[in-house]
Amino acid sequence: QVQLEESGGGLVQTGGSLGLSCAASGRPRMRYAMGWFRQAPGKEREFVASITWAGGRPTYADSVRGRFTISRDNNKNTLTLEMRSLEPEDTAVYYCGTQARPRDPFDSWGQGTQVTVSS
């Protein structure tokens, strides 16, 4: 079982930058990958980015590619998401999750952290 806790959300103006962090406890590196998802009011949770524990291979949603950078620290069992050139459309609750095996759904969600981008 993996427990996740996100932090780092807040309020930022359009064009600004923000960093999110996710601390993983339990046995996170027994999982294949970790990722970030987000959910805006009235919308379904959507994929943002993911990264494999072993090779550090990142994958991004088209909407954030080139603006967001996902990384992981294997020693500290942490996942980060550096966000720049933020837009109001990025406003959402951001969650981190884990993936047991390739093509498995992500699960073990944290409580989420709010990101608000003002126009």
N, CA, C and O of each residue as an XYZ file, in Angstrom:
476
protein
N       0.849     -1.184      0.000
C       0.000      0.000      0.000
C       0.886      1.237      0.000
O       1.919      1.283      0.668
N       0.464      2.228     -0.757
C       1.211      3.477     -0.886
C       0.329      4.625     -0.406
O      -0.847      4.712     -0.757
N       0.905      5.484      0.384
C       0.200      6.696      0.822
C       0.864      7.904      0.176
O       2.089      7.983      0.087
N       0.049      8.828     -0.267
C       0.535      9.989     -0.992
C       0.019     11.268     -0.350
O      -1.113     11.318      0.132
N       0.847     12.291     -0.347
C       0.444     13.588      0.189
C       0.995     14.682     -0.695
O       2.210     14.828     -0.833
N       0.098     15.458     -1.298
C       0.478     16.552     -2.175
C       0.642     17.838     -1.378
O       0.039     18.019     -0.321
N       1.462     18.714     -1.905
C       1.641     20.044     -1.318
C       2.121     21.003     -2.397
O       2.555     20.588     -3.472
N       2.033     22.296     -2.090
C       2.601     23.284     -2.979
C       1.627     24.068     -3.820
O       2.041     24.956     -4.566
N       0.352     23.774     -3.726
C      -0.608     24.537     -4.501
C      -0.745     25.966     -4.005
O      -0.172     26.339     -2.981
N      -1.504     26.755     -4.738
C      -1.720     28.136     -4.327
C      -2.335     28.950     -5.427
O      -2.859     28.419     -6.406
N      -2.263     30.262     -5.248
C      -2.822     31.219     -6.201
C      -1.686     31.888     -6.957
O      -0.711     32.340     -6.357
N      -1.816     31.948     -8.260
C      -0.785     32.554     -9.092
C      -1.458     33.271    -10.253
O      -2.550     32.892    -10.675
N      -0.810     34.295    -10.762
C      -1.357     35.021    -11.899
C      -1.046     34.317    -13.211
O      -0.117     33.514    -13.289
N      -1.816     34.618    -14.225
C      -1.564     34.074    -15.558
C      -0.130     34.360    -15.979
O       0.371     35.476    -15.840
N       0.512     33.321    -16.497
C       1.902     33.452    -16.903
C       2.894     33.118    -15.819
O       4.096     33.040    -16.076
N       2.409     32.919    -14.612
C       3.280     32.633    -13.489
C       3.688     31.177    -13.410
O       3.331     30.360    -14.259
N       4.451     30.873    -12.360
C       4.974     29.519    -12.157
C       4.631     29.033    -10.761
O       4.435     29.815     -9.830
N       4.565     27.717    -10.651
C       4.252     27.100     -9.361
C       4.818     25.685     -9.368
O       4.872     25.034    -10.412
N       5.240     25.213     -8.191
C       5.744     23.855     -8.088
C       4.917     23.035     -7.120
O       4.549     23.514     -6.048
N       4.624     21.805     -7.493
C       3.883     20.887     -6.643
C       4.800     19.743     -6.235
O       5.712     19.365     -6.970
N       4.542     19.203     -5.058
C       5.313     18.076     -4.572
C       4.380     17.003     -4.045
O       3.302     17.305     -3.534
N       4.794     15.754     -4.167
C       4.014     14.634     -3.664
C       4.962     13.716     -2.912
O       5.904     13.170     -3.485
N       4.702     13.554     -1.627
C       5.512     12.665     -0.801
C       4.852     11.298     -0.744
O       3.667     11.184     -0.433
N       5.619     10.271     -1.044
C       5.095      8.907     -1.069
C       5.692      8.101      0.069
O       6.900      8.128      0.301
N       4.840      7.392      0.769
C       5.295      6.491      1.826
C       4.721      5.112      1.570
O       3.848      4.938      0.720
N       5.208      4.152      2.298
C       4.838      2.773      2.042
C       5.928      2.142      1.188
O       7.099      2.147      1.567
N       5.550      1.609      0.056
C       6.525      1.011     -0.848
C       6.280      1.529     -2.271
O       5.914      0.766     -3.165
N       6.489      2.852     -2.469
C       6.134      3.420     -3.768
C       6.937      2.866     -4.921
O       6.431      2.790     -6.041
N       8.173      2.477     -4.678
C       8.980      2.021     -5.799
C       8.691      0.579     -6.202
O       9.306      0.050     -7.127
N       7.748     -0.053     -5.500
C       7.231     -1.330     -5.992
C       6.239     -1.082     -7.120
O       5.859     -2.011     -7.833
N       5.819      0.167     -7.282
C       4.894      0.526     -8.351
C       5.672      0.870     -9.614
O       6.858      1.192     -9.560
N       4.996      0.796    -10.732
C       5.643      1.056    -12.024
C       5.900      2.544    -12.236
O       6.971      2.932    -12.704
N       4.917      3.380    -11.892
C       5.024      4.807    -12.193
C       4.193      5.630    -11.223
O       3.340      5.114    -10.500
N       4.469      6.912    -11.232
C       3.631      7.871    -10.518
C       3.204      8.960    -11.483
O       3.840      9.175    -12.515
N       2.135      9.638    -11.144
C       1.649     10.648    -12.073
C       0.848     11.736    -11.396
O       0.453     11.620    -10.236
N       0.620     12.792    -12.146
C      -0.222     13.906    -11.719
C      -1.482     13.939    -12.555
O      -1.440     13.779    -13.775
N      -2.585     14.143    -11.899
C      -3.883     14.334    -12.531
C      -4.487     15.615    -11.958
O      -4.033     16.116    -10.929
N      -5.499     16.133    -12.621
C      -6.167     17.312    -12.102
C      -7.656     17.244    -12.379
O      -8.104     16.594    -13.323
N      -8.404     17.924    -11.541
C      -9.855     17.958    -11.695
C     -10.346     19.370    -11.456
O     -10.217     19.917    -10.361
N     -10.909     19.949    -12.501
C     -11.504     21.282    -12.410
C     -12.970     21.144    -12.014
O     -13.564     20.084    -12.212
N     -13.560     22.196    -11.458
C     -14.973     22.129    -11.054
C     -15.871     21.718    -12.208
O     -15.790     22.279    -13.300
N     -16.717     20.749    -11.963
C     -17.667     20.306    -12.980
C     -17.074     19.438    -14.066
O     -17.765     19.085    -15.022
N     -15.800     19.085    -13.939
C     -15.143     18.265    -14.967
C     -14.599     16.982    -14.353
O     -14.446     16.870    -13.137
N     -14.314     16.032    -15.211
C     -13.733     14.779    -14.749
C     -12.231     14.954    -14.509
O     -11.589     15.859    -15.043
N     -11.712     14.066    -13.700
C     -10.278     14.076    -13.452
C      -9.543     13.731    -14.750
O      -9.923     12.801    -15.462
N      -8.491     14.490    -15.046
C      -7.766     14.263    -16.285
C      -6.280     14.079    -16.024
O      -5.726     14.599    -15.056
N      -5.656     13.330    -16.909
C      -4.222     13.063    -16.831
C      -3.448     14.330    -17.149
O      -3.802     15.086    -18.053
N      -2.362     14.552    -16.372
C      -1.471     15.688    -16.614
C      -0.098     15.191    -17.052
O       0.396     15.571    -18.113
N       0.514     14.346    -16.237
C       1.859     13.859    -16.542
C       2.147     12.642    -15.682
O       1.555     12.460    -14.618
N       3.061     11.815    -16.155
C       3.485     10.656    -15.374
C       4.954     10.387    -15.629
O       5.534     10.879    -16.597
N       5.545      9.598    -14.746
C       6.955      9.259    -14.873
C       7.189      7.892    -14.254
O       6.629      7.574    -13.205
N       8.015      7.085    -14.902
C       8.307      5.763    -14.355
C       9.364      5.874    -13.263
O      10.254      6.723    -13.323
N       9.251      5.014    -12.280
C      10.243      5.030    -11.207
C      11.605      4.590    -11.724
O      12.621      5.199    -11.391
N      11.632      3.543    -12.531
C      12.907      2.945    -12.902
C      13.691      3.812    -13.880
O      14.824      4.201    -13.600
N      13.101      4.106    -15.002
C      13.840      4.814    -16.033
C      13.610      6.307    -16.052
O      14.299      7.029    -16.774
N      12.649      6.790    -15.266
C      12.373      8.210    -15.266
C      11.809      8.738    -16.575
O      12.005      9.903    -16.921
N      11.107      7.871    -17.301
C      10.560      8.291    -18.593
C       9.262      9.077    -18.369
O       8.301      8.544    -17.815
N       9.236     10.351    -18.805
C       8.028     11.155    -18.586
C       7.044     11.052    -19.746
O       7.423     10.792    -20.888
N       5.787     11.260    -19.426
C       4.717     11.367    -20.409
C       3.865     12.557    -20.015
O       3.587     12.758    -18.833
N       3.445     13.353    -20.998
C       2.681     14.574    -20.731
C       1.403     14.614    -21.541
O       1.337     14.090    -22.653
N       0.388     15.243    -20.968
C      -0.796     15.582    -21.737
C      -0.429     16.688    -22.728
O       0.453     17.503    -22.458
N      -1.102     16.711    -23.859
C      -0.809     17.722    -24.877
C      -0.980     19.135    -24.324
O      -0.251     20.051    -24.703
N      -1.939     19.301    -23.436
C      -2.263     20.628    -22.931
C      -1.172     21.226    -22.054
O      -1.159     22.437    -21.833
N      -0.255     20.402    -21.547
C       0.773     20.910    -20.641
C       2.191     20.693    -21.169
O       3.152     21.209    -20.598
N       2.322     19.940    -22.248
C       3.662     19.640    -22.756
C       4.375     20.937    -23.117
O       3.817     21.809    -23.782
N       5.614     21.043    -22.666
C       6.397     22.243    -22.920
C       6.264     23.292    -21.829
O       7.069     24.221    -21.762
N       5.255     23.156    -20.971
C       5.060     24.118    -19.874
C       5.290     23.462    -18.509
O       5.760     24.113    -17.575
N       4.961     22.182    -18.398
C       5.095     21.471    -17.130
C       6.247     20.477    -17.228
O       6.525     19.929    -18.294
N       6.910     20.256    -16.095
C       7.986     19.277    -16.029
C       7.775     18.388    -14.811
O       7.670     18.872    -13.684
N       7.715     17.086    -15.051
C       7.553     16.126    -13.963
C       8.909     15.496    -13.670
O       9.701     15.232    -14.574
N       9.153     15.261    -12.389
C      10.399     14.600    -12.006
C      10.165     13.803    -10.727
O       9.177     14.011    -10.023
N      11.082     12.892    -10.442
C      10.975     12.118     -9.205
C      12.335     11.985     -8.572
O      13.362     11.991     -9.251
N      12.327     11.864     -7.258
C      13.553     11.663     -6.494
C      13.452     10.284     -5.860
O      12.695     10.079     -4.910
N      14.212      9.352     -6.388
C      14.119      7.976     -5.904
C      14.585      7.845     -4.458
O      14.096      6.984     -3.727
N      15.512      8.678     -4.046
C      16.027      8.583     -2.676
C      15.023      9.096     -1.659
O      14.909      8.560     -0.556
N      14.292     10.144     -2.041
C      13.345     10.758     -1.112
C      11.912     10.281     -1.343
O      11.005     10.656     -0.601
N      11.707      9.458     -2.365
C      10.337      9.005     -2.713
C       9.389     10.183     -2.887
O       8.284     10.192     -2.344
N       9.827     11.161     -3.639
C       8.977     12.311     -3.903
C       8.801     12.514     -5.401
O       9.653     12.157     -6.215
N       7.685     13.088     -5.717
C       7.322     13.408     -7.093
C       7.070     14.905     -7.150
O       6.417     15.460     -6.267
N       7.579     15.558     -8.175
C       7.350     16.990     -8.290
C       6.760     17.324     -9.652
O       6.900     16.571    -10.615
N       6.103     18.462     -9.703
C       5.572     18.983    -10.956
C       5.871     20.468    -10.982
O       5.295     21.239    -10.216
N       6.769     20.864    -11.861
C       7.084     22.272    -12.047
C       6.212     22.805    -13.173
O       6.226     22.285    -14.289
N       5.457     23.845    -12.865
C       4.509     24.402    -13.822
C       4.889     25.842    -14.137
O       5.119     26.638    -13.227
N       4.954     26.171    -15.394
C       5.247     27.548    -15.801
C       4.269     27.961    -16.882
O       3.542     27.133    -17.431
N       4.259     29.249    -17.181
C       3.331     29.805    -18.172
C       1.906     29.351    -17.861
O       1.171     28.919    -18.748
N       1.539     29.457    -16.611
C       0.227     28.971    -16.190
C      -0.899     29.806    -16.781
O      -0.773     31.015    -16.974
N      -1.994     29.127    -17.059
C      -3.171     29.736    -17.673
C      -4.382     29.484    -16.773
O      -4.377     28.541    -15.981
N      -5.407     30.311    -16.888
C      -6.613     30.066    -16.070
C      -7.167     28.653    -16.260
O      -7.763     28.091    -15.341
N      -6.972     28.080    -17.443
C      -7.466     26.722    -17.711
C      -6.724     25.667    -16.900
O      -7.163     24.518    -16.839
N      -5.621     26.032    -16.283
C      -4.884     25.101    -15.427
C      -5.447     25.049    -14.011
O      -5.016     24.229    -13.199
N      -6.393     25.909    -13.718
C      -7.007     25.924    -12.393
C      -7.718     24.605    -12.125
O      -8.576     24.184    -12.901
N      -7.362     23.961    -11.030
C      -7.920     22.653    -10.692
C      -7.346     22.184     -9.361
O      -6.423     22.788     -8.814
N      -7.906     21.112     -8.861
C      -7.268     20.379     -7.766
C      -6.349     19.354     -8.405
O      -6.771     18.570     -9.256
N      -5.105     19.366     -7.994
C      -4.111     18.468     -8.557
C      -3.865     17.308     -7.592
O      -3.677     17.500     -6.391
N      -3.874     16.101     -8.157
C      -3.692     14.881     -7.380
C      -2.492     14.102     -7.913
O      -2.218     14.113     -9.113
N      -1.790     13.439     -7.026
C      -0.807     12.466     -7.491
C      -1.344     11.065     -7.233
O      -2.117     10.834     -6.303
N      -0.920     10.157     -8.066
C      -1.367      8.785     -7.976
C      -0.258      7.851     -8.415
O       0.758      8.287     -8.957
N      -0.458      6.568     -8.179
C       0.533      5.580     -8.578
C      -0.085      4.566     -9.533
O      -1.301      4.376     -9.567
N       0.768      3.934    -10.291
C       0.360      2.924    -11.268
C       1.151      1.661    -10.993
O       2.382      1.683    -10.992
N       0.453      0.562    -10.761
C       1.137     -0.666    -10.372
C       1.938     -1.267    -11.520
O       3.084     -1.680    -11.341
N       1.330     -1.311    -12.689
C       1.959     -1.906    -13.877
C       1.582     -1.086    -15.090
O       0.593     -0.353    -15.051
N       2.346     -1.189    -16.171
C       1.960     -0.470    -17.397
C       0.528     -0.799    -17.798
O       0.113     -1.957    -17.754
N      -0.198      0.191    -18.176
C      -1.588      0.097    -18.638
C      -2.584     -0.134    -17.504
O      -3.789     -0.188    -17.752
N      -2.112     -0.272    -16.272
C      -3.044     -0.293    -15.149
C      -3.573      1.106    -14.909
O      -2.904      2.082    -15.250
N      -4.757      1.227    -14.331
C      -5.231      2.560    -13.946
C      -4.411      3.086    -12.772
O      -3.855      2.308    -11.996
N      -4.340      4.394    -12.647
C      -3.685      5.004    -11.500
C      -4.625      4.915    -10.298
O      -5.846      4.981    -10.441
N      -4.034      4.765     -9.116
C      -4.817      4.719     -7.893
C      -3.976      5.264     -6.747
O      -2.983      5.958     -6.971
N      -4.376      4.948     -5.519
C      -3.683      5.409     -4.308
C      -3.588      6.915     -4.274
O      -2.515      7.451     -3.996
N      -4.660      7.610     -4.543
C      -4.650      9.064     -4.649
C      -4.363      9.745     -3.320
O      -4.720      9.251     -2.251
N      -3.694     10.920     -3.424
C      -3.560     11.785     -2.275
C      -4.813     12.620     -2.109
O      -5.804     12.407     -2.808
N      -4.776     13.576     -1.182
C      -5.960     14.392     -0.901
C      -6.115     15.545     -1.895
O      -7.175     16.167     -1.966
N      -5.077     15.824     -2.648
C      -5.133     16.876     -3.646
C      -4.660     18.217     -3.114
O      -4.678     18.462     -1.908
N      -4.239     19.081     -4.024
C      -3.827     20.432     -3.675
C      -4.382     21.390     -4.732
O      -4.304     21.128     -5.932
N      -4.941     22.501     -4.260
C      -5.621     23.439     -5.159
C      -4.612     24.356     -5.847
O      -3.730     24.930     -5.209
N      -4.766     24.475     -7.152
C      -4.014     25.441     -7.943
C      -5.024     26.377     -8.595
O      -5.930     25.927     -9.297
N      -4.869     27.667     -8.364
C      -5.759     28.659     -8.938
C      -4.936     29.674     -9.712
O      -4.021     30.296     -9.172
N      -5.274     29.830    -10.983
C      -4.578     30.784    -11.839
C      -5.546     31.908    -12.162
O      -6.584     31.683    -12.785
N      -5.208     33.107    -11.744
C      -6.081     34.252    -11.960
C      -5.738     34.930    -13.283
O      -4.580     34.981    -13.696
N      -6.764     35.443    -13.926
C      -6.554     36.108    -15.223
C      -6.303     37.583    -15.051
O      -6.107     38.295    -16.037
